[in-house]
Amino acid sequence: MKHRIIFAILMSFTLTLIMSAWITFVNVGAPPNFFSLWMHAWFLAWPAAGIIAFVSGPFIHKLAHRIAEKI
């Protein structure tokens, strides 16, 4: 269980940090307040992504194993 929690935190942190930067840039460009807009988007995205990663993680892990076995 400890591993699942740590994994969900790290994976959701990494993905939301990068994706929120990209989506913020695509939507607004690079205005002077880009960092503020980016951090606001990331702050909203990270908790949701953490919960989704924790809940869906075991299913996705099993699915990945099944797909890998067939390739």
N, C-alpha and C positions, 0 to 999 in steps of 0.2 A: 504493500500500500504506500509506503514511504516513497518508493521509486516512482509510482504513478503520479503522486502529487508533485514531486520535484520535476519530473519530465513535463507534466502539464504546465507548470509555471514557466520553465525555461523555453519550451517550444512556443507557447502562446506569447511570451515576452518577445522572442526573436521575430516571429512571424508578424505580430501586430506592429512592432516598431518599424520594420522595413515596409510593410504594406501600407500602414497609415502615412508614412512619409511619401511613398509613391502616389497614392491616391490624392493626398493633399496637394502635391505638386501638380498632378494632372488637372485637378479641379481649379486651383487658384494661381498656378505658376509659382514664382519665387518673390512674393512681396516682402517688404521689410519685416512684417510680423509673421513670416512663414513658420518660424520655430514655435511660436505661441499657438498658431493654428494646428500645427502638427502634433504638439503635445496634448492639445485638447482632444483631437481625434484619437490619439493613442490611449489617453486616459479612459475614454469611453469604450474603446475596443478591447483592451486587455482583459478586464474582468469577464466579459462575455466569451472571449476566446479561451480563457483559462478553464471555464466551466465546460465549454464544448469539448475541449481537448481531454479533460478528465473523464467526462461521461462517454465520449465516443472512442477514446483511445483503445480500450480492449477489443472492441469490434473491428476497428480499422487495422489493428495489429494482426488479428486472426485473418481478416480479408487479405491483407498483404501476403501472409504466409501461403494462403490458398492460391493466390495469383502466381506467386513465385514458384510454387511447386508445378504449376501447369506450363510455365514458360521453359 
